[in-house]
């Protein structure tokens, strides 16, 4: 019922994947760009599987899906590292142009001055402040909203809403993401997750059902979700 309030009746389930977040992992502020042809008619269900607590669950910017603010702040890039616990590491992380991908402490240079987890926590705060301030210039009533859940609980939100997760816990967190869209909406998968917005290819196109199914089967075979 919650999904259909966003997508309309009998939506298409187009994607599902299980995400694993290690302590300190940050998925920066992003939209679910695959549903970009039909903003506000795509829904995402996010459910905790293991290690989910209110402290490491989802954050959204309420009001960021408003039509006038949709592309106001497409990338959560940090403009200033002044006052960061480790300015060098902050600058290195903030120059990455990943759009919705995950910063993992195990895959980046460790700092001698401060732990990677602490540096990413600081970066998360800077990103949030910048993106929220940007959206409020276009949508004054945009607010930061925490959606606290535990394992086996879930939240449903429009894919066009800006959202972010940060695993601040000391253990691994697993969650499943299930995505639905109105049946008349095409799904386009980015060729990469870097900003500016990359080229895409159609995973599902209601006007070309058979080729889209072939593309989806190929995608499932060639990518690990």
C-alpha positions, 0 to 999 in steps of 0.5 A: 500500500505504501509503495502504491501511494507513490507509484500507483496501482500494480507497480513494476518491481525492477530491482533488489539488492542486499548492501553490506556496510562496514563500520565507517562506511558512508553512502553520500547524499544521492537520488535513485537516478535510475527512475529519473524519467518519472520523478516521484513515481518510483519507490524504494523499500529499505529493510534492515537484515542484520546489524541495523539500529536507529543510529546507523539507519537512513537519513533523508532531506524531506522536501528535496523531491519537490519539483522546484528543488529536484536538481538544486544540489545534485552532488554532495561535494564539500567546499571547505575542510576548514576545522576538520580533524584531518584536513588532508584526508578531508580534502582527499575525500571531498574531491571524489566525485562519486554520486551515491557510491560508498566511501569505505575505510578499507579502500582509502588511504589511512590518516596518521592524525585521525581514524578514517571513521572519524574523518568520514563522520566529519565529512558526512556532517559537512556534506549534510550541512551543505546540501541542506542549506542549498535545498533550503534556498530553493525549498525553504521548508526542506528538513533533515529527517532521520528514519530510525529502524531495527532489523526486520523493519523497513521504510518506504520513500520516493526514489527522488528524495535525497537520502544517505546512510552512515554506518556509525556502529562497530559492527557490519550492517546488512540491508535489502533495497527493493525498488518499484516504479510505475509500469509506464516509466522507463528505467535507465541505468547509469554507465557510472555513478560520477557527476556530471550525470553520466550516459545511461542505457535502458533496463526497462522501457514499456515501449520496447518490452522484449529488448528491455527484458533482454537487457535486464537479463544481461545486467543481472548476469554481468553485475553483482548486486 
